[in-house]
Amino acid sequence: MDDHWTPELALLERGGSCRLSLGCHAYGEGGTLQEAADDLVARLLTLALCLRSGSGLGVSADGPALDLRWLSFLHELGELAASGIDIREWLFAAGKAHRAA
């Protein structure tokens, strides 16, 4: 995984709520950071499973252009989840090592 790309993880706290964004294509929201992380993981798993199942992903012409790195990232998440790996640890712990490199 030396060539691994991970979208930027950003936290926005406002008025007692948290929004955790991963790049410009996925986010999670909640009253706490934990709830926002749980929501983000659930959304990412849904996206990854849709990609793996072949049911497709809807892309809006009004949104940002979808790059191939994002699709590759989702594919990798789906592979990890399918093999029983908890993507939460990989995303929030191991992913830091990749972003720092």
CNS distance restraints for C-alpha pairs under 8 A (distance, minus, plus):
assign (resid   2 and name CA) (resid  98 and name CA) 7.81 0.50 0.50
assign (resid   4 and name CA) (resid  98 and name CA) 6.69 0.50 0.50
assign (resid   5 and name CA) (resid  69 and name CA) 6.94 0.50 0.50
assign (resid   5 and name CA) (resid  73 and name CA) 7.09 0.50 0.50
assign (resid   5 and name CA) (resid  98 and name CA) 7.26 0.50 0.50
assign (resid   5 and name CA) (resid  99 and name CA) 7.64 0.50 0.50
assign (resid   6 and name CA) (resid  73 and name CA) 6.93 0.50 0.50
assign (resid   6 and name CA) (resid  95 and name CA) 6.79 0.50 0.50
assign (resid   6 and name CA) (resid  98 and name CA) 7.17 0.50 0.50
assign (resid   6 and name CA) (resid  99 and name CA) 6.57 0.50 0.50
assign (resid   7 and name CA) (resid  22 and name CA) 5.75 0.50 0.50
assign (resid   7 and name CA) (resid  23 and name CA) 4.76 0.50 0.50
assign (resid   7 and name CA) (resid  70 and name CA) 7.57 0.50 0.50
assign (resid   8 and name CA) (resid  21 and name CA) 7.88 0.50 0.50
assign (resid   8 and name CA) (resid  22 and name CA) 5.60 0.50 0.50
assign (resid   8 and name CA) (resid  23 and name CA) 5.01 0.50 0.50
assign (resid   8 and name CA) (resid  99 and name CA) 7.92 0.50 0.50
assign (resid   9 and name CA) (resid  20 and name CA) 7.05 0.50 0.50
assign (resid   9 and name CA) (resid  21 and name CA) 5.68 0.50 0.50
assign (resid   9 and name CA) (resid  22 and name CA) 4.59 0.50 0.50
assign (resid   9 and name CA) (resid  23 and name CA) 6.34 0.50 0.50
assign (resid  10 and name CA) (resid  20 and name CA) 5.72 0.50 0.50
assign (resid  10 and name CA) (resid  21 and name CA) 5.15 0.50 0.50
assign (resid  10 and name CA) (resid  22 and name CA) 6.50 0.50 0.50
assign (resid  10 and name CA) (resid  23 and name CA) 7.79 0.50 0.50
assign (resid  11 and name CA) (resid  18 and name CA) 6.96 0.50 0.50
assign (resid  11 and name CA) (resid  19 and name CA) 5.80 0.50 0.50
assign (resid  11 and name CA) (resid  20 and name CA) 4.62 0.50 0.50
assign (resid  11 and name CA) (resid  21 and name CA) 6.41 0.50 0.50
assign (resid  12 and name CA) (resid  18 and name CA) 5.77 0.50 0.50
assign (resid  12 and name CA) (resid  19 and name CA) 5.16 0.50 0.50
assign (resid  12 and name CA) (resid  20 and name CA) 6.48 0.50 0.50
assign (resid  13 and name CA) (resid  17 and name CA) 5.75 0.50 0.50
assign (resid  13 and name CA) (resid  18 and name CA) 4.52 0.50 0.50
assign (resid  13 and name CA) (resid  19 and name CA) 6.39 0.50 0.50
assign (resid  14 and name CA) (resid  18 and name CA) 6.48 0.50 0.50
assign (resid  16 and name CA) (resid  31 and name CA) 6.18 0.50 0.50
assign (resid  16 and name CA) (resid  32 and name CA) 7.81 0.50 0.50
assign (resid  17 and name CA) (resid  29 and name CA) 7.27 0.50 0.50
assign (resid  17 and name CA) (resid  30 and name CA) 5.75 0.50 0.50
assign (resid  17 and name CA) (resid  31 and name CA) 4.39 0.50 0.50
assign (resid  17 and name CA) (resid  32 and name CA) 6.34 0.50 0.50
assign (resid  18 and name CA) (resid  29 and name CA) 5.64 0.50 0.50
assign (resid  18 and name CA) (resid  30 and name CA) 5.42 0.50 0.50
assign (resid  18 and name CA) (resid  31 and name CA) 5.88 0.50 0.50
assign (resid  18 and name CA) (resid  32 and name CA) 5.87 0.50 0.50
assign (resid  18 and name CA) (resid  33 and name CA) 5.85 0.50 0.50
assign (resid  18 and name CA) (resid  36 and name CA) 6.07 0.50 0.50
assign (resid  19 and name CA) (resid  27 and name CA) 6.72 0.50 0.50
assign (resid  19 and name CA) (resid  28 and name CA) 5.67 0.50 0.50
assign (resid  19 and name CA) (resid  29 and name CA) 4.50 0.50 0.50
assign (resid  19 and name CA) (resid  30 and name CA) 6.74 0.50 0.50
assign (resid  19 and name CA) (resid  33 and name CA) 7.80 0.50 0.50
assign (resid  19 and name CA) (resid  36 and name CA) 5.97 0.50 0.50
assign (resid  20 and name CA) (resid  27 and name CA) 5.44 0.50 0.50
assign (resid  20 and name CA) (resid  28 and name CA) 5.19 0.50 0.50
assign (resid  20 and name CA) (resid  29 and name CA) 6.36 0.50 0.50
assign (resid  20 and name CA) (resid  33 and name CA) 7.61 0.50 0.50
assign (resid  20 and name CA) (resid  36 and name CA) 5.83 0.50 0.50
assign (resid  20 and name CA) (resid  37 and name CA) 6.58 0.50 0.50
assign (resid  20 and name CA) (resid  40 and name CA) 6.97 0.50 0.50
assign (resid  21 and name CA) (resid  25 and name CA) 7.94 0.50 0.50
assign (resid  21 and name CA) (resid  26 and name CA) 5.89 0.50 0.50
assign (resid  21 and name CA) (resid  27 and name CA) 4.11 0.50 0.50
assign (resid  21 and name CA) (resid  28 and name CA) 6.45 0.50 0.50
assign (resid  21 and name CA) (resid  40 and name CA) 7.63 0.50 0.50
assign (resid  22 and name CA) (resid  26 and name CA) 5.33 0.50 0.50
assign (resid  22 and name CA) (resid  27 and name CA) 5.88 0.50 0.50
assign (resid  24 and name CA) (resid  64 and name CA) 7.45 0.50 0.50
assign (resid  26 and name CA) (resid  40 and name CA) 6.98 0.50 0.50
assign (resid  26 and name CA) (resid  43 and name CA) 7.21 0.50 0.50
assign (resid  26 and name CA) (resid  44 and name CA) 6.98 0.50 0.50
assign (resid  27 and name CA) (resid  39 and name CA) 7.68 0.50 0.50
assign (resid  27 and name CA) (resid  40 and name CA) 5.27 0.50 0.50
assign (resid  27 and name CA) (resid  43 and name CA) 7.54 0.50 0.50
assign (resid  28 and name CA) (resid  35 and name CA) 7.92 0.50 0.50
assign (resid  28 and name CA) (resid  36 and name CA) 4.66 0.50 0.50
assign (resid  28 and name CA) (resid  37 and name CA) 6.11 0.50 0.50
assign (resid  28 and name CA) (resid  38 and name CA) 7.24 0.50 0.50
assign (resid  28 and name CA) (resid  39 and name CA) 4.54 0.50 0.50
assign (resid  28 and name CA) (resid  40 and name CA) 3.84 0.50 0.50
assign (resid  28 and name CA) (resid  41 and name CA) 7.58 0.50 0.50
assign (resid  28 and name CA) (resid  43 and name CA) 7.31 0.50 0.50
assign (resid  29 and name CA) (resid  35 and name CA) 6.78 0.50 0.50
assign (resid  29 and name CA) (resid  36 and name CA) 4.16 0.50 0.50
assign (resid  29 and name CA) (resid  37 and name CA) 7.54 0.50 0.50
assign (resid  29 and name CA) (resid  39 and name CA) 6.10 0.50 0.50
assign (resid  29 and name CA) (resid  40 and name CA) 7.23 0.50 0.50
assign (resid  30 and name CA) (resid  34 and name CA) 7.62 0.50 0.50
assign (resid  30 and name CA) (resid  35 and name CA) 4.66 0.50 0.50
assign (resid  30 and name CA) (resid  36 and name CA) 4.35 0.50 0.50
assign (resid  30 and name CA) (resid  39 and name CA) 7.28 0.50 0.50
assign (resid  31 and name CA) (resid  35 and name CA) 6.33 0.50 0.50
assign (resid  31 and name CA) (resid  36 and name CA) 7.20 0.50 0.50
assign (resid  32 and name CA) (resid  36 and name CA) 6.28 0.50 0.50
assign (resid  33 and name CA) (resid  37 and name CA) 6.08 0.50 0.50
assign (resid  34 and name CA) (resid  38 and name CA) 6.11 0.50 0.50
assign (resid  35 and name CA) (resid  39 and name CA) 6.13 0.50 0.50
assign (resid  36 and name CA) (resid  40 and name CA) 6.10 0.50 0.50
assign (resid  37 and name CA) (resid  41 and name CA) 6.11 0.50 0.50
assign (resid  38 and name CA) (resid  42 and name CA) 6.20 0.50 0.50
assign (resid  39 and name CA) (resid  43 and name CA) 6.20 0.50 0.50
assign (resid  40 and name CA) (resid  44 and name CA) 6.08 0.50 0.50
assign (resid  41 and name CA) (resid  45 and name CA) 6.07 0.50 0.50
assign (resid  41 and name CA) (resid  87 and name CA) 7.62 0.50 0.50
assign (resid  41 and name CA) (resid  88 and name CA) 6.63 0.50 0.50
assign (resid  42 and name CA) (resid  46 and name CA) 6.23 0.50 0.50
assign (resid  43 and name CA) (resid  47 and name CA) 6.25 0.50 0.50
assign (resid  44 and name CA) (resid  48 and name CA) 6.02 0.50 0.50
assign (resid  44 and name CA) (resid  74 and name CA) 7.48 0.50 0.50
assign (resid  44 and name CA) (resid  77 and name CA) 7.97 0.50 0.50
assign (resid  45 and name CA) (resid  49 and name CA) 5.94 0.50 0.50
assign (resid  45 and name CA) (resid  77 and name CA) 7.44 0.50 0.50
assign (resid  45 and name CA) (resid  78 and name CA) 6.95 0.50 0.50
assign (resid  45 and name CA) (resid  81 and name CA) 7.76 0.50 0.50
assign (resid  46 and name CA) (resid  50 and name CA) 6.12 0.50 0.50
assign (resid  47 and name CA) (resid  51 and name CA) 6.24 0.50 0.50
assign (resid  47 and name CA) (resid  57 and name CA) 7.26 0.50 0.50
assign (resid  47 and name CA) (resid  74 and name CA) 7.11 0.50 0.50
assign (resid  48 and name CA) (resid  52 and name CA) 6.17 0.50 0.50
assign (resid  48 and name CA) (resid  74 and name CA) 5.05 0.50 0.50
assign (resid  48 and name CA) (resid  75 and name CA) 6.09 0.50 0.50
assign (resid  48 and name CA) (resid  77 and name CA) 6.31 0.50 0.50
assign (resid  48 and name CA) (resid  78 and name CA) 4.81 0.50 0.50
assign (resid  49 and name CA) (resid  53 and name CA) 5.93 0.50 0.50
assign (resid  49 and name CA) (resid  78 and name CA) 6.04 0.50 0.50
assign (resid  50 and name CA) (resid  54 and name CA) 6.28 0.50 0.50
assign (resid  50 and name CA) (resid  55 and name CA) 5.46 0.50 0.50
assign (resid  50 and name CA) (resid  56 and name CA) 5.80 0.50 0.50
assign (resid  50 and name CA) (resid  57 and name CA) 6.66 0.50 0.50
assign (resid  51 and name CA) (resid  55 and name CA) 6.55 0.50 0.50
assign (resid  51 and name CA) (resid  56 and name CA) 5.49 0.50 0.50
assign (resid  51 and name CA) (resid  57 and name CA) 6.53 0.50 0.50
assign (resid  51 and name CA) (resid  74 and name CA) 7.53 0.50 0.50
assign (resid  51 and name CA) (resid  75 and name CA) 6.99 0.50 0.50
assign (resid  51 and name CA) (resid  78 and name CA) 7.99 0.50 0.50
assign (resid  52 and name CA) (resid  75 and name CA) 6.97 0.50 0.50
assign (resid  52 and name CA) (resid  78 and name CA) 6.65 0.50 0.50
assign (resid  59 and name CA) (resid  63 and name CA) 7.49 0.50 0.50
assign (resid  59 and name CA) (resid  66 and name CA) 7.69 0.50 0.50
assign (resid  61 and name CA) (resid  65 and name CA) 7.84 0.50 0.50
assign (resid  66 and name CA) (resid  70 and name CA) 6.88 0.50 0.50
assign (resid  66 and name CA) (resid  71 and name CA) 7.83 0.50 0.50
assign (resid  67 and name CA) (resid  71 and name CA) 6.92 0.50 0.50
assign (resid  68 and name CA) (resid  72 and name CA) 6.10 0.50 0.50
assign (resid  69 and name CA) (resid  73 and name CA) 6.02 0.50 0.50
assign (resid  70 and name CA) (resid  74 and name CA) 6.21 0.50 0.50
assign (resid  71 and name CA) (resid  75 and name CA) 6.09 0.50 0.50
assign (resid  72 and name CA) (resid  76 and name CA) 6.15 0.50 0.50
assign (resid  73 and name CA) (resid  77 and name CA) 6.27 0.50 0.50
assign (resid  74 and name CA) (resid  78 and name CA) 6.16 0.50 0.50
assign (resid  75 and name CA) (resid  79 and name CA) 6.21 0.50 0.50
assign (resid  76 and name CA) (resid  80 and name CA) 6.19 0.50 0.50
assign (resid  77 and name CA) (resid  81 and name CA) 6.12 0.50 0.50
assign (resid  77 and name CA) (resid  87 and name CA) 6.63 0.50 0.50
assign (resid  78 and name CA) (resid  82 and name CA) 5.98 0.50 0.50
assign (resid  79 and name CA) (resid  83 and name CA) 6.24 0.50 0.50
assign (resid  80 and name CA) (resid  84 and name CA) 6.52 0.50 0.50
assign (resid  80 and name CA) (resid  85 and name CA) 5.25 0.50 0.50
assign (resid  80 and name CA) (resid  86 and name CA) 7.43 0.50 0.50
assign (resid  80 and name CA) (resid  87 and name CA) 6.67 0.50 0.50
assign (resid  81 and name CA) (resid  85 and name CA) 5.22 0.50 0.50
assign (resid  81 and name CA) (resid  86 and name CA) 6.31 0.50 0.50
assign (resid  81 and name CA) (resid  87 and name CA) 6.25 0.50 0.50
assign (resid  86 and name CA) (resid  90 and name CA) 6.97 0.50 0.50
assign (resid  87 and name CA) (resid  91 and name CA) 5.69 0.50 0.50
assign (resid  88 and name CA) (resid  92 and name CA) 5.96 0.50 0.50
assign (resid  88 and name CA) (resid  93 and name CA) 7.88 0.50 0.50
assign (resid  89 and name CA) (resid  93 and name CA) 5.24 0.50 0.50
assign (resid  89 and name CA) (resid  94 and name CA) 6.64 0.50 0.50
assign (resid  90 and name CA) (resid  94 and name CA) 4.64 0.50 0.50
assign (resid  90 and name CA) (resid  95 and name CA) 5.72 0.50 0.50
assign (resid  91 and name CA) (resid  95 and name CA) 4.89 0.50 0.50
assign (resid  91 and name CA) (resid  96 and name CA) 7.67 0.50 0.50
assign (resid  92 and name CA) (resid  96 and name CA) 6.43 0.50 0.50
assign (resid  93 and name CA) (resid  97 and name CA) 7.29 0.50 0.50
assign (resid  94 and name CA) (resid  98 and name CA) 6.83 0.50 0.50
assign (resid  95 and name CA) (resid  99 and name CA) 6.22 0.50 0.50
assign (resid  96 and name CA) (resid 100 and name CA) 6.02 0.50 0.50
assign (resid  97 and name CA) (resid 101 and name CA) 6.25 0.50 0.50
